[in-house]
């Protein structure tokens, strides 16, 4: 295996044989001529890629695309039907929830068992024990059988063991999705520390935000095939757009992707992005980090009683009119409200606001303005209002709300808070601070004259 590579997969395949009954399996095995009495399921079709030392790679794909099968083969818990996987270094793995733990053993006993499996001596495990217990932070439960743990406690202990043994390769299969937000942040900080030490990290996640923020590259799998390898923002954006498309468009686009990936001459980091000259339905110039994250749902959503008119739906749209909730700074967007009217209302006013996590309203709009003519509605009307915003928000998590009232009344006839989320992701520009960008240019440095006068 070439120097600098942590994982090398060469034409890896995995095929399962499904029999209608045990009798079919017996007949096939003892019959002359071996009549076929099984159906073959191709979980992985020939796929090849490299993971480099010190690199973090994310894997995205629909359920059943082969993600977990691939990780199990890399970890050695599953044998490939064809092809080979070579790894360089000790592997730590979080696969299925609770895998590798004996439910009858205490947390302490499972720590020693897992450490031994990973090749550590009792003395080496003892030296790491305080770090493991401190990171897991499950208190006295560590001396109780694992079967008494909640799913979150199991993840805490499992991640702590794997992350504190300083693995050279760490493989994670959606396990962090079970933990709470504070623990997830703690885990990703630890992953960052491991990466700085040279650990290669491979993890599966349905959170596009996590893939973009923490990965150097991303792989998109579909039906056992590698459909795309490249920058995480491009890969997740492409995956989200295809995932929200019809089955016909999805299938056609994936075929095109597969053909182009096969023809492409990949560079040393297996990067591949579409050529601007190719004729295809797949978006050629994908805006960095613009996508819809299905996991980004506000838990603080509130809806107040309606009185004759109602906010039915709210969506954030990008410049291509695609529904998104994750954007880079300086990217404009539109918040589109859908309303329905149950009775006649006159001189109605609509508002939209954006708040931060502390509930502070950063900005908003009102329609119609105070100088505009009044807007009236009849029973049964369904209509939309689009509020447009420039890209002034700085990286962070924001929430959208809105309200409806009449000019003559002070109370809302309907109101929603935190109905949808908007995440502005980190960028390379670190010259701005705060919540929003109100600057009109770069700071200007002027040196004073020799006499010190301004």
TORKOL-4160 file (C-alpha; in steps of 0.2 Angstrom, whole numbers, padded with zeros to 4 digits, m for minus):
454
<pt num="1" X="0000" Y="0000" Z="0000"/>
<pt num="2" X="0006" Y="0017" Z="m0005"/>
<pt num="3" X="0014" Y="0028" Z="0009"/>
<pt num="4" X="0002" Y="0041" Z="0017"/>
<pt num="5" X="m0013" Y="0030" Z="0014"/>
<pt num="6" X="m0023" Y="0024" Z="0029"/>
<pt num="7" X="m0037" Y="0014" Z="0020"/>
<pt num="8" X="m0036" Y="0007" Z="0003"/>
<pt num="9" X="m0051" Y="m0002" Z="m0005"/>
<pt num="10" X="m0049" Y="m0011" Z="m0021"/>
<pt num="11" X="m0064" Y="m0017" Z="m0031"/>
<pt num="12" X="m0073" Y="m0022" Z="m0015"/>
<pt num="13" X="m0089" Y="m0032" Z="m0017"/>
<pt num="14" X="m0102" Y="m0040" Z="m0005"/>
<pt num="15" X="m0115" Y="m0052" Z="m0011"/>
<pt num="16" X="m0128" Y="m0060" Z="0001"/>
<pt num="17" X="m0137" Y="m0076" Z="m0004"/>
<pt num="18" X="m0155" Y="m0077" Z="0001"/>
<pt num="19" X="m0164" Y="m0094" Z="0002"/>
<pt num="20" X="m0182" Y="m0097" Z="0003"/>
<pt num="21" X="m0180" Y="m0110" Z="0017"/>
<pt num="22" X="m0166" Y="m0120" Z="0025"/>
<pt num="23" X="m0171" Y="m0135" Z="0014"/>
<pt num="24" X="m0167" Y="m0125" Z="m0002"/>
<pt num="25" X="m0149" Y="m0121" Z="0005"/>
<pt num="26" X="m0147" Y="m0140" Z="0009"/>
<pt num="27" X="m0153" Y="m0146" Z="m0008"/>
<pt num="28" X="m0142" Y="m0133" Z="m0017"/>
<pt num="29" X="m0127" Y="m0139" Z="m0007"/>
<pt num="30" X="m0129" Y="m0158" Z="m0010"/>
<pt num="31" X="m0136" Y="m0159" Z="m0028"/>
<pt num="32" X="m0126" Y="m0163" Z="m0043"/>
<pt num="33" X="m0124" Y="m0148" Z="m0054"/>
<pt num="34" X="m0128" Y="m0137" Z="m0040"/>
<pt num="35" X="m0145" Y="m0130" Z="m0045"/>
<pt num="36" X="m0148" Y="m0112" Z="m0040"/>
<pt num="37" X="m0161" Y="m0110" Z="m0027"/>
<pt num="38" X="m0156" Y="m0094" Z="m0020"/>
<pt num="39" X="m0157" Y="m0075" Z="m0024"/>
<pt num="40" X="m0142" Y="m0064" Z="m0024"/>
<pt num="41" X="m0142" Y="m0047" Z="m0016"/>
<pt num="42" X="m0128" Y="m0036" Z="m0020"/>
<pt num="43" X="m0125" Y="m0025" Z="m0005"/>
<pt num="44" X="m0109" Y="m0018" Z="m0012"/>
<pt num="45" X="m0104" Y="m0018" Z="m0031"/>
<pt num="46" X="m0085" Y="m0016" Z="m0036"/>
<pt num="47" X="m0079" Y="0000" Z="m0027"/>
<pt num="48" X="m0062" Y="0007" Z="m0025"/>
<pt num="49" X="m0055" Y="0022" Z="m0015"/>
<pt num="50" X="m0042" Y="0028" Z="m0003"/>
<pt num="51" X="m0043" Y="0037" Z="0014"/>
<pt num="52" X="m0027" Y="0046" Z="0018"/>
<pt num="53" X="m0018" Y="0048" Z="0035"/>
<pt num="54" X="m0025" Y="0062" Z="0045"/>
<pt num="55" X="m0040" Y="0064" Z="0034"/>
<pt num="56" X="m0058" Y="0065" Z="0039"/>
<pt num="57" X="m0070" Y="0058" Z="0026"/>
<pt num="58" X="m0089" Y="0057" Z="0027"/>
<pt num="59" X="m0101" Y="0045" Z="0019"/>
<pt num="60" X="m0118" Y="0049" Z="0013"/>
<pt num="61" X="m0132" Y="0039" Z="0005"/>
<pt num="62" X="m0150" Y="0033" Z="0007"/>
<pt num="63" X="m0154" Y="0019" Z="0018"/>
<pt num="64" X="m0149" Y="0003" Z="0011"/>
<pt num="65" X="m0135" Y="0011" Z="0000"/>
<pt num="66" X="m0121" Y="0000" Z="0008"/>
<pt num="67" X="m0114" Y="0012" Z="0020"/>
<pt num="68" X="m0114" Y="0001" Z="0036"/>
<pt num="69" X="m0109" Y="m0014" Z="0025"/>
<pt num="70" X="m0094" Y="m0005" Z="0019"/>
<pt num="71" X="m0089" Y="0001" Z="0037"/>
<pt num="72" X="m0090" Y="m0017" Z="0043"/>
<pt num="73" X="m0079" Y="m0023" Z="0030"/>
<pt num="74" X="m0066" Y="m0010" Z="0033"/>
<pt num="75" X="m0066" Y="m0014" Z="0052"/>
<pt num="76" X="m0064" Y="m0033" Z="0048"/>
<pt num="77" X="m0081" Y="m0038" Z="0056"/>
<pt num="78" X="m0087" Y="m0043" Z="0039"/>
<pt num="79" X="m0078" Y="m0052" Z="0024"/>
<pt num="80" X="m0080" Y="m0045" Z="0007"/>
<pt num="81" X="m0086" Y="m0057" Z="m0007"/>
<pt num="82" X="m0073" Y="m0050" Z="m0019"/>
<pt num="83" X="m0059" Y="m0037" Z="m0018"/>
<pt num="84" X="m0049" Y="m0032" Z="m0004"/>
<pt num="85" X="m0047" Y="m0018" Z="0010"/>
<pt num="86" X="m0030" Y="m0014" Z="0017"/>
<pt num="87" X="m0028" Y="m0004" Z="0032"/>
<pt num="88" X="m0013" Y="0004" Z="0040"/>
<pt num="89" X="m0014" Y="0006" Z="0059"/>
<pt num="90" X="m0025" Y="0002" Z="0074"/>
<pt num="91" X="m0044" Y="0004" Z="0071"/>
<pt num="92" X="m0056" Y="0010" Z="0083"/>
<pt num="93" X="m0075" Y="0008" Z="0078"/>
<pt num="94" X="m0092" Y="0013" Z="0083"/>
<pt num="95" X="m0104" Y="0003" Z="0073"/>
<pt num="96" X="m0121" Y="m0003" Z="0079"/>
<pt num="97" X="m0127" Y="0004" Z="0095"/>
<pt num="98" X="m0119" Y="m0006" Z="0109"/>
<pt num="99" X="m0109" Y="m0017" Z="0098"/>
<pt num="100" X="m0093" Y="m0024" Z="0106"/>
<pt num="101" X="m0101" Y="m0022" Z="0123"/>
<pt num="102" X="m0107" Y="m0037" Z="0134"/>
<pt num="103" X="m0123" Y="m0031" Z="0142"/>
<pt num="104" X="m0120" Y="m0042" Z="0157"/>
<pt num="105" X="m0103" Y="m0034" Z="0161"/>
<pt num="106" X="m0101" Y="m0017" Z="0170"/>
<pt num="107" X="m0095" Y="m0002" Z="0161"/>
<pt num="108" X="m0078" Y="m0004" Z="0169"/>
<pt num="109" X="m0077" Y="m0023" Z="0164"/>
<pt num="110" X="m0082" Y="m0018" Z="0146"/>
<pt num="111" X="m0068" Y="m0005" Z="0145"/>
<pt num="112" X="m0055" Y="m0018" Z="0150"/>
<pt num="113" X="m0063" Y="m0030" Z="0137"/>
<pt num="114" X="m0063" Y="m0018" Z="0123"/>
<pt num="115" X="m0046" Y="m0011" Z="0127"/>
<pt num="116" X="m0039" Y="m0029" Z="0126"/>
<pt num="117" X="m0047" Y="m0033" Z="0110"/>
<pt num="118" X="m0039" Y="m0017" Z="0103"/>
<pt num="119" X="m0022" Y="m0023" Z="0109"/>
<pt num="120" X="m0019" Y="m0013" Z="0124"/>
<pt num="121" X="m0012" Y="m0021" Z="0140"/>
<pt num="122" X="m0020" Y="m0019" Z="0157"/>
<pt num="123" X="m0007" Y="m0006" Z="0162"/>
<pt num="124" X="m0011" Y="0004" Z="0146"/>
<pt num="125" X="m0029" Y="0003" Z="0150"/>
<pt num="126" X="m0026" Y="0009" Z="0168"/>
<pt num="127" X="m0017" Y="0024" Z="0162"/>
<pt num="128" X="m0031" Y="0029" Z="0151"/>
<pt num="129" X="m0045" Y="0025" Z="0163"/>
<pt num="130" X="m0047" Y="0042" Z="0171"/>
<pt num="131" X="m0048" Y="0050" Z="0153"/>
<pt num="132" X="m0061" Y="0037" Z="0148"/>
<pt num="133" X="m0072" Y="0039" Z="0163"/>
<pt num="134" X="m0071" Y="0058" Z="0163"/>
<pt num="135" X="m0076" Y="0059" Z="0145"/>
<pt num="136" X="m0090" Y="0047" Z="0147"/>
<pt num="137" X="m0097" Y="0056" Z="0162"/>
<pt num="138" X="m0110" Y="0043" Z="0167"/>
<pt num="139" X="m0106" Y="0043" Z="0186"/>
<pt num="140" X="m0109" Y="0028" Z="0196"/>
<pt num="141" X="m0117" Y="0019" Z="0182"/>
<pt num="142" X="m0100" Y="0014" Z="0176"/>
<pt num="143" X="m0100" Y="0000" Z="0189"/>
<pt num="144" X="m0118" Y="m0006" Z="0184"/>
<pt num="145" X="m0121" Y="m0019" Z="0170"/>
<pt num="146" X="m0123" Y="m0011" Z="0153"/>
<pt num="147" X="m0140" Y="m0018" Z="0150"/>
<pt num="148" X="m0146" Y="m0005" Z="0163"/>
<pt num="149" X="m0139" Y="0010" Z="0152"/>
<pt num="150" X="m0150" Y="0021" Z="0141"/>
<pt num="151" X="m0145" Y="0022" Z="0123"/>
<pt num="152" X="m0136" Y="0039" Z="0126"/>
<pt num="153" X="m0126" Y="0032" Z="0140"/>
<pt num="154" X="m0120" Y="0017" Z="0129"/>
<pt num="155" X="m0114" Y="0029" Z="0116"/>
<pt num="156" X="m0105" Y="0040" Z="0129"/>
<pt num="157" X="m0096" Y="0025" Z="0135"/>
<pt num="158" X="m0092" Y="0017" Z="0118"/>
<pt num="159" X="m0086" Y="0034" Z="0111"/>
<pt num="160" X="m0075" Y="0037" Z="0126"/>
<pt num="161" X="m0067" Y="0020" Z="0124"/>
<pt num="162" X="m0063" Y="0022" Z="0106"/>
<pt num="163" X="m0058" Y="0040" Z="0107"/>
<pt num="164" X="m0046" Y="0039" Z="0122"/>
<pt num="165" X="m0036" Y="0024" Z="0115"/>
<pt num="166" X="m0028" Y="0035" Z="0102"/>
<pt num="167" X="m0033" Y="0025" Z="0087"/>
<pt num="168" X="m0024" Y="0028" Z="0071"/>
<pt num="169" X="m0041" Y="0025" Z="0061"/>
<pt num="170" X="m0058" Y="0029" Z="0069"/>
<pt num="171" X="m0074" Y="0023" Z="0060"/>
<pt num="172" X="m0091" Y="0029" Z="0066"/>
<pt num="173" X="m0108" Y="0023" Z="0059"/>
<pt num="174" X="m0121" Y="0036" Z="0064"/>
<pt num="175" X="m0118" Y="0032" Z="0083"/>
<pt num="176" X="m0116" Y="0050" Z="0088"/>
<pt num="177" X="m0134" Y="0054" Z="0082"/>
<pt num="178" X="m0140" Y="0046" Z="0098"/>
<pt num="179" X="m0131" Y="0058" Z="0110"/>
<pt num="180" X="m0137" Y="0075" Z="0116"/>
<pt num="181" X="m0131" Y="0091" Z="0108"/>
<pt num="182" X="m0119" Y="0095" Z="0121"/>
<pt num="183" X="m0111" Y="0078" Z="0120"/>
<pt num="184" X="m0110" Y="0078" Z="0101"/>
<pt num="185" X="m0101" Y="0095" Z="0102"/>
<pt num="186" X="m0089" Y="0087" Z="0115"/>
<pt num="187" X="m0086" Y="0072" Z="0103"/>
<pt num="188" X="m0083" Y="0083" Z="0088"/>
<pt num="189" X="m0070" Y="0093" Z="0098"/>
<pt num="190" X="m0062" Y="0076" Z="0102"/>
<pt num="191" X="m0062" Y="0071" Z="0084"/>
<pt num="192" X="m0053" Y="0087" Z="0079"/>
<pt num="193" X="m0040" Y="0084" Z="0092"/>
<pt num="194" X="m0037" Y="0066" Z="0085"/>
<pt num="195" X="m0036" Y="0073" Z="0068"/>
<pt num="196" X="m0023" Y="0085" Z="0073"/>
<pt num="197" X="m0013" Y="0070" Z="0080"/>
<pt num="198" X="m0014" Y="0061" Z="0063"/>
<pt num="199" X="m0029" Y="0050" Z="0065"/>
<pt num="200" X="m0039" Y="0046" Z="0050"/>
<pt num="201" X="m0058" Y="0047" Z="0053"/>
<pt num="202" X="m0072" Y="0039" Z="0042"/>
<pt num="203" X="m0090" Y="0042" Z="0048"/>
<pt num="204" X="m0107" Y="0040" Z="0041"/>
<pt num="205" X="m0120" Y="0054" Z="0045"/>
<pt num="206" X="m0137" Y="0060" Z="0039"/>
<pt num="207" X="m0132" Y="0077" Z="0045"/>
<pt num="208" X="m0126" Y="0087" Z="0030"/>
<pt num="209" X="m0120" Y="0101" Z="0042"/>
<pt num="210" X="m0108" Y="0088" Z="0051"/>
<pt num="211" X="m0101" Y="0082" Z="0035"/>
<pt num="212" X="m0097" Y="0099" Z="0028"/>
<pt num="213" X="m0090" Y="0106" Z="0045"/>
<pt num="214" X="m0079" Y="0091" Z="0049"/>
<pt num="215" X="m0074" Y="0082" Z="0034"/>
<pt num="216" X="m0060" Y="0085" Z="0021"/>
<pt num="217" X="m0069" Y="0074" Z="0008"/>
<pt num="218" X="m0086" Y="0065" Z="0006"/>
<pt num="219" X="m0092" Y="0049" Z="m0003"/>
<pt num="220" X="m0109" Y="0047" Z="m0009"/>
<pt num="221" X="m0115" Y="0029" Z="m0010"/>
<pt num="222" X="m0131" Y="0023" Z="m0019"/>
<pt num="223" X="m0136" Y="0004" Z="m0022"/>
<pt num="224" X="m0119" Y="m0002" Z="m0017"/>
<pt num="225" X="m0110" Y="0010" Z="m0029"/>
<pt num="226" X="m0098" Y="0025" Z="m0026"/>
<pt num="227" X="m0108" Y="0038" Z="m0036"/>
<pt num="228" X="m0097" Y="0053" Z="m0031"/>
<pt num="229" X="m0081" Y="0058" Z="m0022"/>
<pt num="230" X="m0076" Y="0075" Z="m0018"/>
<pt num="231" X="m0077" Y="0091" Z="m0008"/>
<pt num="232" X="m0090" Y="0089" Z="0006"/>
<pt num="233" X="m0100" Y="0104" Z="0002"/>
<pt num="234" X="m0102" Y="0099" Z="m0016"/>
<pt num="235" X="m0106" Y="0081" Z="m0011"/>
<pt num="236" X="m0119" Y="0085" Z="0002"/>
<pt num="237" X="m0127" Y="0098" Z="m0009"/>
<pt num="238" X="m0128" Y="0086" Z="m0024"/>
<pt num="239" X="m0135" Y="0072" Z="m0012"/>
<pt num="240" X="m0148" Y="0084" Z="m0005"/>
<pt num="241" X="m0154" Y="0090" Z="m0022"/>
<pt num="242" X="m0155" Y="0073" Z="m0029"/>
<pt num="243" X="m0163" Y="0066" Z="m0013"/>
<pt num="244" X="m0177" Y="0079" Z="m0015"/>
<pt num="245" X="m0180" Y="0075" Z="m0033"/>
<pt num="246" X="m0191" Y="0063" Z="m0041"/>
<pt num="247" X="m0186" Y="0044" Z="m0043"/>
<pt num="248" X="m0184" Y="0047" Z="m0062"/>
<pt num="249" X="m0172" Y="0062" Z="m0060"/>
<pt num="250" X="m0163" Y="0053" Z="m0046"/>
<pt num="251" X="m0160" Y="0037" Z="m0056"/>
<pt num="252" X="m0155" Y="0047" Z="m0072"/>
<pt num="253" X="m0143" Y="0059" Z="m0063"/>
<pt num="254" X="m0135" Y="0044" Z="m0053"/>
<pt num="255" X="m0131" Y="0035" Z="m0069"/>
<pt num="256" X="m0123" Y="0051" Z="m0076"/>
<pt num="257" X="m0113" Y="0053" Z="m0061"/>
<pt num="258" X="m0107" Y="0035" Z="m0061"/>
<pt num="259" X="m0102" Y="0036" Z="m0080"/>
<pt num="260" X="m0092" Y="0053" Z="m0077"/>
<pt num="261" X="m0084" Y="0046" Z="m0061"/>
<pt num="262" X="m0078" Y="0031" Z="m0071"/>
<pt num="263" X="m0071" Y="0041" Z="m0085"/>
<pt num="264" X="m0063" Y="0054" Z="m0073"/>
<pt num="265" X="m0045" Y="0054" Z="m0070"/>
<pt num="266" X="m0045" Y="0056" Z="m0051"/>
<pt num="267" X="m0031" Y="0066" Z="m0043"/>
<pt num="268" X="m0020" Y="0060" Z="m0028"/>
<pt num="269" X="m0035" Y="0064" Z="m0016"/>
<pt num="270" X="m0048" Y="0056" Z="m0027"/>
<pt num="271" X="m0057" Y="0072" Z="m0030"/>
<pt num="272" X="m0069" Y="0074" Z="m0044"/>
<pt num="273" X="m0080" Y="0088" Z="m0049"/>
<pt num="274" X="m0091" Y="0090" Z="m0064"/>
<pt num="275" X="m0083" Y="0099" Z="m0079"/>
<pt num="276" X="m0091" Y="0116" Z="m0084"/>
<pt num="277" X="m0092" Y="0110" Z="m0102"/>
<pt num="278" X="m0102" Y="0093" Z="m0100"/>
<pt num="279" X="m0120" Y="0093" Z="m0105"/>
<pt num="280" X="m0130" Y="0086" Z="m0090"/>
<pt num="281" X="m0145" Y="0088" Z="m0079"/>
<pt num="282" X="m0134" Y="0089" Z="m0064"/>
<pt num="283" X="m0130" Y="0106" Z="m0058"/>
<pt num="284" X="m0113" Y="0111" Z="m0064"/>
<pt num="285" X="m0109" Y="0126" Z="m0052"/>
<pt num="286" X="m0115" Y="0121" Z="m0035"/>
<pt num="287" X="m0115" Y="0135" Z="m0022"/>
<pt num="288" X="m0104" Y="0130" Z="m0008"/>
<pt num="289" X="m0113" Y="0124" Z="0007"/>
<pt num="290" X="m0131" Y="0127" Z="0001"/>
<pt num="291" X="m0142" Y="0113" Z="0005"/>
<pt num="292" X="m0157" Y="0107" Z="0016"/>
<pt num="293" X="m0152" Y="0098" Z="0032"/>
<pt num="294" X="m0167" Y="0086" Z="0037"/>
<pt num="295" X="m0160" Y="0085" Z="0055"/>
<pt num="296" X="m0161" Y="0104" Z="0057"/>
<pt num="297" X="m0178" Y="0106" Z="0066"/>
<pt num="298" X="m0181" Y="0118" Z="0080"/>
<pt num="299" X="m0186" Y="0111" Z="0096"/>
<pt num="300" X="m0193" Y="0128" Z="0102"/>
<pt num="301" X="m0207" Y="0129" Z="0089"/>
<pt num="302" X="m0223" Y="0138" Z="0096"/>
<pt num="303" X="m0239" Y="0141" Z="0087"/>
<pt num="304" X="m0252" Y="0153" Z="0094"/>
<pt num="305" X="m0271" Y="0151" Z="0091"/>
<pt num="306" X="m0277" Y="0158" Z="0074"/>
<pt num="307" X="m0292" Y="0169" Z="0072"/>
<pt num="308" X="m0298" Y="0169" Z="0054"/>
<pt num="309" X="m0281" Y="0168" Z="0045"/>
<pt num="310" X="m0267" Y="0156" Z="0047"/>
<pt num="311" X="m0249" Y="0153" Z="0043"/>
<pt num="312" X="m0249" Y="0136" Z="0034"/>
<pt num="313" X="m0231" Y="0134" Z="0029"/>
<pt num="314" X="m0214" Y="0143" Z="0029"/>
<pt num="315" X="m0199" Y="0139" Z="0018"/>
<pt num="316" X="m0182" Y="0146" Z="0015"/>
<pt num="317" X="m0177" Y="0148" Z="m0003"/>
<pt num="318" X="m0161" Y="0151" Z="m0012"/>
<pt num="319" X="m0158" Y="0160" Z="m0028"/>
<pt num="320" X="m0162" Y="0145" Z="m0038"/>
<pt num="321" X="m0179" Y="0143" Z="m0028"/>
<pt num="322" X="m0173" Y="0127" Z="m0020"/>
<pt num="323" X="m0178" Y="0124" Z="m0002"/>
<pt num="324" X="m0163" Y="0126" Z="0010"/>
<pt num="325" X="m0159" Y="0129" Z="0028"/>
<pt num="326" X="m0140" Y="0129" Z="0027"/>
<pt num="327" X="m0131" Y="0144" Z="0019"/>
<pt num="328" X="m0114" Y="0152" Z="0018"/>
<pt num="329" X="m0112" Y="0170" Z="0024"/>
<pt num="330" X="m0115" Y="0183" Z="0011"/>
<pt num="331" X="m0128" Y="0172" Z="0002"/>
<pt num="332" X="m0145" Y="0180" Z="m0001"/>
<pt num="333" X="m0161" Y="0171" Z="0003"/>
<pt num="334" X="m0180" Y="0172" Z="0003"/>
<pt num="335" X="m0192" Y="0167" Z="0017"/>
<pt num="336" X="m0208" Y="0162" Z="0009"/>
<pt num="337" X="m0224" Y="0161" Z="0019"/>
<pt num="338" X="m0240" Y="0152" Z="0014"/>
<pt num="339" X="m0257" Y="0158" Z="0021"/>
<pt num="340" X="m0275" Y="0153" Z="0021"/>
<pt num="341" X="m0290" Y="0164" Z="0026"/>
<pt num="342" X="m0305" Y="0157" Z="0035"/>
<pt num="343" X="m0315" Y="0173" Z="0035"/>
<pt num="344" X="m0315" Y="0190" Z="0027"/>
<pt num="345" X="m0302" Y="0202" Z="0034"/>
<pt num="346" X="m0297" Y="0219" Z="0030"/>
<pt num="347" X="m0282" Y="0230" Z="0031"/>
<pt num="348" X="m0271" Y="0215" Z="0036"/>
<pt num="349" X="m0252" Y="0217" Z="0040"/>
<pt num="350" X="m0239" Y="0202" Z="0039"/>
<pt num="351" X="m0223" Y="0201" Z="0048"/>
<pt num="352" X="m0207" Y="0190" Z="0047"/>
<pt num="353" X="m0192" Y="0190" Z="0059"/>
<pt num="354" X="m0176" Y="0181" Z="0061"/>
<pt num="355" X="m0170" Y="0178" Z="0079"/>
<pt num="356" X="m0154" Y="0170" Z="0087"/>
<pt num="357" X="m0153" Y="0156" Z="0099"/>
<pt num="358" X="m0156" Y="0168" Z="0114"/>
<pt num="359" X="m0172" Y="0174" Z="0106"/>
<pt num="360" X="m0165" Y="0191" Z="0101"/>
<pt num="361" X="m0173" Y="0197" Z="0085"/>
<pt num="362" X="m0159" Y="0201" Z="0073"/>
<pt num="363" X="m0170" Y="0208" Z="0058"/>
<pt num="364" X="m0187" Y="0207" Z="0050"/>
<pt num="365" X="m0199" Y="0214" Z="0038"/>
<pt num="366" X="m0217" Y="0220" Z="0038"/>
<pt num="367" X="m0229" Y="0219" Z="0023"/>
<pt num="368" X="m0237" Y="0230" Z="0018"/>
<pt num="369" X="m0227" Y="0245" Z="0024"/>
<pt num="370" X="m0236" Y="0260" Z="0033"/>
<pt num="371" X="m0237" Y="0270" Z="0018"/>
<pt num="372" X="m0244" Y="0256" Z="0007"/>
<pt num="373" X="m0263" Y="0254" Z="0003"/>
<pt num="374" X="m0272" Y="0242" Z="0014"/>
<pt num="375" X="m0273" Y="0223" Z="0009"/>
<pt num="376" X="m0290" Y="0214" Z="0011"/>
<pt num="377" X="m0294" Y="0195" Z="0010"/>
<pt num="378" X="m0310" Y="0185" Z="0007"/>
<pt num="379" X="m0314" Y="0168" Z="0015"/>
<pt num="380" X="m0306" Y="0154" Z="0006"/>
<pt num="381" X="m0291" Y="0164" Z="0000"/>
<pt num="382" X="m0274" Y="0155" Z="m0001"/>
<pt num="383" X="m0259" Y="0166" Z="m0005"/>
<pt num="384" X="m0240" Y="0168" Z="m0002"/>
<pt num="385" X="m0229" Y="0182" Z="0003"/>
<pt num="386" X="m0210" Y="0181" Z="0000"/>
<pt num="387" X="m0198" Y="0191" Z="0011"/>
<pt num="388" X="m0181" Y="0194" Z="0004"/>
<pt num="389" X="m0165" Y="0196" Z="0014"/>
<pt num="390" X="m0147" Y="0200" Z="0009"/>
<pt num="391" X="m0133" Y="0189" Z="0015"/>
<pt num="392" X="m0129" Y="0199" Z="0031"/>
<pt num="393" X="m0130" Y="0185" Z="0044"/>
<pt num="394" X="m0114" Y="0179" Z="0051"/>
<pt num="395" X="m0111" Y="0160" Z="0055"/>
<pt num="396" X="m0123" Y="0154" Z="0068"/>
<pt num="397" X="m0140" Y="0146" Z="0071"/>
<pt num="398" X="m0155" Y="0157" Z="0068"/>
<pt num="399" X="m0174" Y="0154" Z="0069"/>
<pt num="400" X="m0188" Y="0161" Z="0058"/>
<pt num="401" X="m0205" Y="0167" Z="0065"/>
<pt num="402" X="m0220" Y="0177" Z="0059"/>
<pt num="403" X="m0236" Y="0185" Z="0063"/>
<pt num="404" X="m0252" Y="0192" Z="0056"/>
<pt num="405" X="m0263" Y="0206" Z="0063"/>
<pt num="406" X="m0274" Y="0220" Z="0057"/>
<pt num="407" X="m0269" Y="0239" Z="0058"/>
<pt num="408" X="m0284" Y="0242" Z="0070"/>
<pt num="409" X="m0279" Y="0228" Z="0082"/>
<pt num="410" X="m0264" Y="0227" Z="0093"/>
<pt num="411" X="m0266" Y="0208" Z="0096"/>
<pt num="412" X="m0260" Y="0195" Z="0083"/>
<pt num="413" X="m0273" Y="0185" Z="0073"/>
<pt num="414" X="m0260" Y="0172" Z="0071"/>
<pt num="415" X="m0242" Y="0170" Z="0076"/>
<pt num="416" X="m0228" Y="0157" Z="0075"/>
<pt num="417" X="m0211" Y="0157" Z="0083"/>
<pt num="418" X="m0196" Y="0146" Z="0078"/>
<pt num="419" X="m0206" Y="0138" Z="0064"/>
<pt num="420" X="m0190" Y="0134" Z="0054"/>
<pt num="421" X="m0171" Y="0135" Z="0057"/>
<pt num="422" X="m0158" Y="0143" Z="0047"/>
<pt num="423" X="m0139" Y="0139" Z="0049"/>
<pt num="424" X="m0126" Y="0150" Z="0042"/>
<pt num="425" X="m0110" Y="0139" Z="0042"/>
<pt num="426" X="m0092" Y="0144" Z="0045"/>
<pt num="427" X="m0082" Y="0152" Z="0032"/>
<pt num="428" X="m0064" Y="0157" Z="0029"/>
<pt num="429" X="m0068" Y="0175" Z="0032"/>
<pt num="430" X="m0063" Y="0178" Z="0051"/>
<pt num="431" X="m0063" Y="0197" Z="0049"/>
<pt num="432" X="m0081" Y="0199" Z="0055"/>
<pt num="433" X="m0088" Y="0197" Z="0073"/>
<pt num="434" X="m0105" Y="0198" Z="0080"/>
<pt num="435" X="m0122" Y="0192" Z="0073"/>
<pt num="436" X="m0123" Y="0202" Z="0056"/>
<pt num="437" X="m0112" Y="0210" Z="0044"/>
<pt num="438" X="m0115" Y="0229" Z="0043"/>
<pt num="439" X="m0098" Y="0234" Z="0037"/>
<pt num="440" X="m0096" Y="0243" Z="0020"/>
<pt num="441" X="m0078" Y="0238" Z="0016"/>
<pt num="442" X="m0062" Y="0233" Z="0024"/>
<pt num="443" X="m0054" Y="0243" Z="0038"/>
<pt num="444" X="m0041" Y="0256" Z="0033"/>
<pt num="445" X="m0024" Y="0258" Z="0040"/>
<pt num="446" X="m0016" Y="0275" Z="0040"/>
<pt num="447" X="0000" Y="0279" Z="0047"/>
<pt num="448" X="0002" Y="0296" Z="0056"/>
<pt num="449" X="0015" Y="0308" Z="0050"/>
<pt num="450" X="0032" Y="0311" Z="0059"/>
<pt num="451" X="0024" Y="0325" Z="0070"/>
<pt num="452" X="0010" Y="0313" Z="0076"/>
<pt num="453" X="m0004" Y="0325" Z="0069"/>
<pt num="454" X="m0020" Y="0317" Z="0063"/>
